[in-house]
Amino acid sequence: MSTIERIDIQVTSRHLLDERLDAAVRNLQEIAVLTGTHGILITRNGPGHFTAELSDQVPYGISELLH
């Protein structure tokens, strides 16, 4: 698997959040398709701070948001 398995996102506006989350999911989808075993887990760590990462706990083809 590629070395880019986790992307940290810190933003100050909803518009930037949508843009950066979309970009992170697209990037991680490109990696996930190579193995077909990991989904994408998005975690809200605090106000304006999120992490998007490949996870074997999320089924392939699914993106899941944890609050």
NORCOR-V752221 format. One record per residue. N is the residue number from 1. RES is the residue in one letter. PHI is phi in whole degrees, 0 to 359 (* if undefined). OMEGA is omega in whole degrees, -180 to 180 (* if undefined). Layout:
# NORCOR-V752221
n->N res->RES phi->PHI omega->OMEGA
n->N res->RES phi->PHI omega->OMEGA
This chain:
# NORCOR-V752221
n->1 res->M phi->* omega->-179
n->2 res->S phi->296 omega->179
n->3 res->T phi->284 omega->178
n->4 res->I phi->271 omega->-180
n->5 res->E phi->245 omega->-177
n->6 res->R phi->217 omega->179
n->7 res->I phi->232 omega->176
n->8 res->D phi->270 omega->-177
n->9 res->I phi->232 omega->174
n->10 res->Q phi->230 omega->-176
n->11 res->V phi->221 omega->178
n->12 res->T phi->242 omega->179
n->13 res->S phi->219 omega->179
n->14 res->R phi->297 omega->179
n->15 res->H phi->300 omega->178
n->16 res->L phi->296 omega->179
n->17 res->L phi->300 omega->179
n->18 res->D phi->301 omega->180
n->19 res->E phi->299 omega->-175
n->20 res->R phi->287 omega->176
n->21 res->L phi->295 omega->178
n->22 res->D phi->301 omega->-180
n->23 res->A phi->296 omega->-180
n->24 res->A phi->296 omega->180
n->25 res->V phi->297 omega->178
n->26 res->R phi->300 omega->180
n->27 res->N phi->297 omega->-179
n->28 res->L phi->290 omega->177
n->29 res->Q phi->298 omega->179
n->30 res->E phi->299 omega->179
n->31 res->I phi->283 omega->-177
n->32 res->A phi->299 omega->-177
n->33 res->V phi->295 omega->-180
n->34 res->L phi->292 omega->-179
n->35 res->T phi->252 omega->-179
n->36 res->G phi->68 omega->-177
n->37 res->T phi->237 omega->-175
n->38 res->H phi->240 omega->171
n->39 res->G phi->260 omega->-178
n->40 res->I phi->244 omega->179
n->41 res->L phi->252 omega->177
n->42 res->I phi->247 omega->-177
n->43 res->T phi->241 omega->174
n->44 res->R phi->272 omega->-177
n->45 res->N phi->268 omega->-179
n->46 res->G phi->170 omega->-180
n->47 res->P phi->303 omega->178
n->48 res->G phi->72 omega->-178
n->49 res->H phi->234 omega->-178
n->50 res->F phi->230 omega->173
n->51 res->T phi->232 omega->174
n->52 res->A phi->245 omega->-177
n->53 res->E phi->209 omega->173
n->54 res->L phi->286 omega->-178
n->55 res->S phi->217 omega->175
n->56 res->D phi->280 omega->177
n->57 res->Q phi->272 omega->178
n->58 res->V phi->247 omega->-179
n->59 res->P phi->300 omega->177
n->60 res->Y phi->306 omega->179
n->61 res->G phi->90 omega->-178
n->62 res->I phi->244 omega->169
n->63 res->S phi->245 omega->-177
n->64 res->E phi->236 omega->180
n->65 res->L phi->252 omega->173
n->66 res->L phi->254 omega->179
n->67 res->H phi->263 omega->*
